[in-house]
Amino acid sequence: MEIAKDILYVGVNDHHIDLFEGQYTVPDGMSYNSYVIKDEKTAVMDTVDANFTKEWLYNIGRALDGTKPDYLIIQHMEPDHSANIYNFMKEYPDTTIVANAKTFAIMENFFRDMELEGKKLTVASGDTLSLGKHELTFVFAPMVHWPEVMVTYDSTDKVLFSADAFGKFGTPDVQDGWDDEARRYYIGIVGKYGAQAQKLLKVAAGLDIEIICPLHGPVLKENLAHYIEKYNIWSSYGVETEGVMIAYTSVYGNTRKAVEVLEAKLKEKKCPNVVVCDLARVDMSEAVANAFRYGKIVLATTTYNADIFPYMREFIEHLTERNFQNRTIGLIENGSWASMAGKVMTEMLSKSKNITWLENSTKIMSSLSKENEEQLERMAEELCQEYVAQSDESADKNDLTALFKIGYGLYVVTSNDGTRDNGLIVNTVTQLTDNPNRVAVGINKANYSHDVIKKTGVLNVNCLSVEAPFSVFENFGFQSGRDVDKFADWKKLRSDNGLLFLPKYINAFMSLKVEQYLDLGSHGFFICSVTEARVMSDKETMTYTYYQKNVKPKPQTEGKKGFVCKICGYVYEGDVLPDDFICPLCKHGVADFEPIV
């Protein structure tokens, strides 16, 4: 199969395998991908599983069409990709193997009788190899998902040979979609190494990529932004799909009945997605992938031998092993005489980062009681609070407790210039009076939103919660609405005034109408009446202090002399910071800079 003019696919499909890596069910088989780049010099990219030696060597021979390979490039030493290195070298003994030092060390352990003297080309990260027209660059990607992994970029055809990244379960000849099996593959195999995958994505962002050639699954040529977006969500432990995942075990059916009641209540309240997994029967890797997919999860199980039911323990261990974080969790426990399940589950997840526990839980004693029904109702209300508030039909649009979310926090102010939606980060929002309700918003005149709001007289204030990641501040704070569409990749939800409000990362928003404008020099102060107010959740408001301590990345000041912006971490190098200097990222002045020490 031709990938590009000079690049051919020579991989194989395995339809006999039932368990990948001895644990993951693969009903649609598995592909082991290998590629040939034909140029003045010819390179073969990786080998395949040991069960397919003859088929792979036959594919290689057809692709080479009488020529001999110059290089065998090994990106990953896991046996499903490297098992045929020795067989290849027996067939083509004049080939040079290209790999990094760690790869060669592992290779010697697998092939103790293979003589490589004079047949090794050891590369470092960033090194290049010219095949003629094709210039290959090697980029190390340690722990995605073995320590020796590297990827290869061909700048001629703009191809990223991505090793195990962007792979999936299944074979290309089975049309089963990409997302579900790629998610299950990523979470199961690479999920623990999100930070390392993020580093690889940052490298990939600087490359002009038109084709991705992974070692498993299909070659990706279209809509690459979709695959990269998914990988970014998965590797940053973000929420991929709104909704609630319920994972449960049940011995005699009473815990299952509680789950069914909760499921029905969630659907009644228009929860966008409800996924229920019986851990004794569902494929465990699918259940784990769902837990990482959805933002809210309910764990329901029984006390068992003063612990929890084994399938639930296994499930939680899978989560914590893969750095489960950034989720809202609710608990349903059942104990006929000694309820321990809730305590055990809480302790097992105690080291997981950024877990928000539901205020409402349910404790069953043998069978459902009337009190349990009420507890499940409160759980459903709490889980669906933001979904209800997002809906025009069900939202309480006059919930003035939204004003209680105002503090010395951080907010996204949204507006529209008549052609495009816009938003910016502000930290000056104040409730002035409560009869009538008046709110003041201060905005720097240098910001585009200042002019838009002064002209239109309407705005929305979105109260950011502690769930908001740094990417929100990068999007709304470090670029101008004059130049970019800040809502290009966001779900569009509008309040009654026609302006957008954020679909996530907020605990409330208020729609405001400008009643008075005060010119305060560098800033304009908009004094406004409240026309709509919705509470989205009970999550804490993002304060300036919380942002500084927990969200903003630490500035890279090592070895530098100058000043650093306390808002965004921008570093100004120089002995003197000009009095009129404005941070090019967050647009704050010298008052928000401090010397590098």
Number of C-alpha atoms within 10 A of each C-alpha: 11 12 19 13 9 14 20 20 21 25 25 22 22 16 14 11 15 16 13 14 10 8 11 18 17 17 14 21 21 23 25 22 29 25 26 26 24 22 14 12 16 21 24 25 23 25 35 27 21 16 12 19 18 12 15 23 19 13 21 23 15 12 20 18 9 8 12 17 21 20 23 24 21 26 29 29 24 18 14 22 24 19 22 23 25 19 16 17 18 12 12 15 15 14 20 19 22 23 24 23 15 14 20 20 12 14 21 13 9 17 13 9 9 14 11 13 6 9 15 17 15 14 17 14 14 11 12 16 13 13 17 11 15 21 15 20 19 21 22 21 25 19 17 29 23 16 14 23 24 27 23 24 24 23 16 10 19 16 23 23 25 25 27 27 24 25 25 24 26 26 23 20 12 11 10 13 10 18 13 16 20 23 27 24 25 26 27 21 17 22 26 23 20 24 15 16 24 18 15 20 19 11 13 16 11 8 15 14 17 14 21 24 26 23 29 29 26 22 18 19 13 11 10 13 9 11 16 15 13 17 21 18 16 23 22 18 23 18 18 16 14 17 21 27 24 26 25 25 24 21 12 11 12 19 26 17 14 25 26 14 16 22 20 13 19 23 14 10 16 15 20 13 14 19 15 19 21 19 23 16 9 12 13 22 20 20 23 24 22 25 26 29 25 21 21 25 26 23 22 28 30 31 20 16 10 13 16 25 21 15 18 23 16 13 20 19 15 19 24 17 13 21 17 23 20 20 22 17 22 24 23 25 25 27 21 11 9 12 20 18 26 24 14 16 20 14 11 14 17 11 13 17 13 13 16 15 16 18 12 17 18 23 23 22 18 16 16 17 13 8 12 18 16 12 19 24 18 19 24 24 17 17 25 24 19 22 21 20 21 23 15 13 9 12 18 16 21 14 15 18 12 20 22 11 23 24 18 15 21 26 28 24 28 24 25 19 15 8 6 14 19 24 28 27 23 19 17 16 23 17 16 13 11 10 6 9 14 19 24 22 22 20 25 18 16 15 19 18 25 19 16 18 21 16 10 14 17 23 28 29 28 29 31 28 24 20 20 16 18 14 12 16 21 16 18 23 22 18 19 21 22 12 8 12 16 20 17 10 7 10 12 13 14 16 20 11 14 15 18 25 27 25 17 19 20 27 25 30 27 27 26 24 22 21 14 13 16 12 11 12 9 9 16 19 22 26 21 23 20 18 17 20 24 25 27 24 20 16 16 14 25 25 19 15 12 14 19 15 10 12 18 18 12 12 13 11 17 8 6 14 15 17 23 24 24 18 18 24 20 18 21 22 15 11 10 10 16 10 9 8 14 18 21 12 16 22 19 18 15 18 11 14 23 15 15 16 10
